[in-house]
Amino acid sequence: MYPNISYLINDLFGVYIPLPIQTFGFFVALAFIFSSWTLALELKRKEKIGLIKAVKRPKLVGQKISTAQLIFAAVIGFILGFKLLYAALNYSEFVGNPQAVILSTEGHFVGGLLGAILNAFLKHREYKKQELDQPKTVSETVHPYQLVGNITMIAAVAGILGAKIFHNLENIDDFIADPIGQLLSFSGLTFYGGLICGAIAVIYYAKKYGIHYKIISDAAAPGLMLAYGIGRMGCHFSGDGDWGITNLSPKPEWLSFLPDWVWAYNYPNNVINAGIPIEGCVGPYCNKLLHPVFPTPIYEIVMALALFALLWYLRKRINIAGMLFGVYMIVNGLERFLIEKIRVNTKYILFGQEITQAELISLAMIISGLAIVYRLYTQANKLVKR
């Protein structure tokens, strides 16, 4: 396992370079990058075929920078400098636990002061270059694909908050035992929490630019599936606890062509230090599971990438707005519901039956997806018959 990227570099090249990049966070960033790329491609395609269009917005140009803007730039610069200089001077601590350093009150005042001055100067110079004797209002054309950067940022903030909230609700005992640790940790994110909160925020933002929620949902659907698969890579390679139940059964003959770790794995050097100590290992991540488990992230990676390919294929063949997202909800829900049968998770008792939070949400997604597809299909048929 690779708790951070330094472990991966060491494994590949035999050189340990201490870097403050956690493996899970690295793959989460990749998930956002690739899902943003597919979203931009889809928004461009939908604009080209006339489903969405650019909007014109008034924009005031040439104005002088205001005192409030200078102060805001200085504050941002202070925070960055305050943290960056401290991180540089305490690099070992930063590498060991970057999120704790970033979110702590520790910092360097001189770095903050230099950062404030530099950022305020750069912001002032930026405004000075475009300053006019008489500011004027111009009409600015905004294409939907140009909103992808903002959409990604909104989805990231809302999604991570939602993922954290749902994870801590699902693991309330762990949260009560260590609330600060649970909040600061970049592992332990519930995908469905991120999906729900991120979707609400993005739909609200897109509506301001005249993009119907069905259009933005369809455009995002393939990328969401791709992001899920990439995110599961982070789960597997970091060993964040999203693995399966104990698996002591021998590997089936039909899987003989695959390595043993595809069937059962004990996640050595996992990032959450679960299990028993590894003999001879020195360092902060020296545990492995006592018994091998189903490496469920691997199975989800394969299924998610296959389902992404399916949705990417269907995106040009389904012409009813909103239906592709309905299909996404069905296949995503089915995939997660099935994997829960061999996955470790908190279980609840409902009507005398054990069920997990993910199973409840995935069932709701399947039912909702079927309802969306059925309703949109029947509505389209009615329009054709008129």
Secondary structure by P-SEA (a helix, b strand, c coil): ccccaaaaaaaaccccccccccaaaaaaaaaaaaaaaaaaaaaaaaaaaccbbbbbbbbbccccccaaaaaaaaaaaaaaaaaaaaaaaaaaaaaacaaaaaaccbbbaaaaaaaaaaaaaaaaaaaaaacccbbbbbbbbbccccaaaaaaaaaaaaaaaaaaaaaaaaaaaaaaacaaaaaaccccccaaaaaaaaaaaaaaaaaaacccaaaaaaaaaaaaaaaaaaaaaaaaaaccccccccccccccccccccccccccccccccccccccccccccccccccccccccaaaaaaaaaaaaaaaaaaaacccccccaaaaaaaaaaaaaaaaaaccccbbbbbbcccccccaaaaaaaaaaaaaaaaaaaaaaaaaaaaac
